[in-house]
């Protein structure tokens, strides 16, 4: 495979409008308005008959900590209008295929306060990394998507 680069990370959400607001609060910017996708082509791609989704691509501008330095980190929010799934997200992190978004932050406590203010939560306590260089914690967005936050005051320590 001759991969040319990364495009985005997609996250399924309950409500694209409230999710947009949450991620804007974390510093993401929308690249466009939510886009309605429906018809046979999207149904074939997703594997659902009569699939209808809203998608919204958001970008976190490039910074010194991002692995996506050239173009910024792109997040795609996806809301299924049809078929709708009301399954509650699991806080169990060892499920095969479960993903998380990881962010380097300068002030862990301020970042956690902002996540809670925006409608997320912090179900687990923070802890030092094994090497003792950072403090980290898992929080969740309003949809239950895990967010890993790692304090990184010294750019040379970011891994």
N, C-alpha and C positions, 0 to 999 in steps of 0.2 A: 504494500500500500504506500502510495506516495502522498502523505498528508501535507497539505500546504499551510495549515494553521488551525486555530480554534475559531469557532463562530460565536457560540453562546452556550450558556447553561440554561436549560428550560426547567421551570418549576410549575406544577399544576396548583392552582389556587382556587378557593371558593368564590371570591369576588374580586375581580380585577381592579375595580375602582378603589376599594379599601387597601388592597395590596399595593397599588401604585402609590398611594399616599404614605404607606408604611415605608416603602423603599426610598421614596423621595426624602423622607425624614432621615434616612441613613446616608443620604448624599447621592443617590442615583438620579439620573435625569432621563426622561422619556425621549426616545428618538422619534416617536410619532404618536398619533392617537391610537387607542385600541383598534385592532383590525379584525373584522368579522371574516371568518373563513368557513365556507360551507360548500356542499356539492360533492359530486362523485370523486373528484381528485383527492380532496382532503379525507374523505371517507376511506378511500383506498390506502392512503398513507398511514392513517391512524388505526385502521382495522375495525372500524365501527360503521355500521349502516347508518346513513343519515346523520353523520357527525357534523356538529356545528360548534365552533370554538371562537373565542376572542383571544387575540394574542397582543402582547405589548412588549417591545424590546426597550430595555433601559440600559444605560451605560454608567459605569462608575469611572470617572476620568482617571487617566493614568496617574500613577504616583510612584514614588521610589520603592514601595513595598510590593507592588503588584507584579505578578508573573506576566501579566498582559501589558507590559510597559508601552508598547507601540501604539495600541489603539484603545486601551482601557478595557475593563472587564464588562462584558455584555451579559445581561440577564434577560431571559424571555419569560414573562408571566403568561400562563395559559389557563383560561377559564373554559371548562366544558359546559356549553349550553345544552348540548345533546350528544351523547347520553349523559345525564347527570349522575354523579356518584357521591353519596353522602357519607361515605366511610370516614370515621374519625381517625385522624393521623395518630400513629403510634409513637410513644416516647421511647420505644425499644430501639436501640441503636445498632443491634447486631443482625438486623434483617438484611439478607443478601439484596443488593441493589439500592439500599437506602443511601441517600446522599446528604451532604450538608454543605453550607457555604461557610468559608473560613475568612475572617477579617483580622487584620492587624490593627490594633487601636492604641492610641497614646495613653488614654486614661480609661481603665476597665470599668471602674465604678460609674463614671459619667456616661459611658457607652451603655451600660446595663440600665441605668435610669432612663436613658432616651428610648431604649427598646421597650421598656415597660410603659413609658408615656405614650408611645406610638401603638400600643395594643398587644405587644409581645409579652413573653414571660420568661422567667429564669427558674426552671424546675430543679436544677442541680447546683450545688455549691461550687465556687471556684477552687482551683488548686494550683500549686506550683507544677511546672513541667518537671519531668524526671531529672533533667540537668540543672534545675533550679534557676534558669535564666529568665523565665517568663512565668506569668500567671495566666491561666486559661479557664474558660467556662463555656458550657453549652447553654445557649438561650434558644428560644423558639419564636418565630414570627407568628402573627395572628392565625395562620393556617396550619401551624404545627411544624413548619419547616425548620430543621435544626440550623442554628447559627453558631459557629465556633468563634469565640473572640479570644484573641491572644494579645496580652499587653506587650508592646514593643517600643520602648522609649529610645533604644539604641538601634539604629538602622543596621549596624553591622551584625547584630545578633539575630536578625530576622531570617528564619529558615522555613 
